[in-house]
Amino acid sequence: MGFEKVLDDIKRESKLEGKLEGKLEGKLEGKLEGKLEGKLEGRQEIAKRMIDLDMDVTLIAAATGFTPEEVEQLRDRLP
């Protein structure tokens, strides 16, 4: 009986650890995704300002890391 209780305790602890690991992994994944989204939005804002200043597409692409095609797509979406 004592051995079964120890096994049950170990199983319960393992489940708890698994849940905690899953939550932590989810939080870290969410933070990373948020940071990446923020960086992309920042690059887009810079590109939009450069477009508003009527700068050359290749210069905008070089400054933001976007391809010239992506810069053109941004330009087309601007009012």
N, C-alpha and C positions, 0 to 999 in steps of 0.2 A: 504494500500500500504506500509506503513512503517513497518508493522508487517512482511509482506512477504520479505522485504529487509533484515530485521534482521534474519529471518529464512534462507535466502539464504547465508548470511554472515556466519552464524553458520555452515551451511553445507560445505561451502568452507573451513572454518577453520578446520573442522573435517577431511576433505579429506587431507588437507595439513599436519595435525598432523599425520594422518595415514601413509602418504607417508614417513614422516620424521622418524617415529617409525620403519617402514619397512626397511629403509636404515640403520638406526642405528643397528637394529637387525642383518641385513645382514653383516655389518662390524664386529660386535662383534663375530658373528658366524665364519666368515672368519679368524679372528685373533686367535680364540680358536683352530680352525682346523689346522692352520699353526703351532701354538705352539705344539700341540699334534704330528703333523707330524715330527717336528724338534726333539722332545724328542725321538720319535721312531727311527729316523735316528741315533741319538746319541747313543742310546742303541745298535743299530745294528753295528755301527762302533766299539764300545767297544768289542762287542762279536766277531767281525771279527779279531780284534787285539789279543784277547785271543785265538782264534782258531789258528791264525798264530803262537802263542807262544806254541802251542800244549798242551793247558791246558785241564783239564778234563771237559767233557760236564756238569756234575752236578755242578761243580764249576762255570762254565760260566753261567749256568741257574740261580744259586743262586745270582750271582753278577749282572746280567742284568734284572732279572725278567721274562725272557723267559722260556718256558718249555724246557725240554731236547729235545723234538721233534722239536721245533722251532730252537734250536741251531743246530741240525743235518741238518735241511733244509737249514740253512744259510751255513753250512759247505759244503753241496752238491752243492751250487750255486757258491762257490768260485772257481776261476781258479786254 
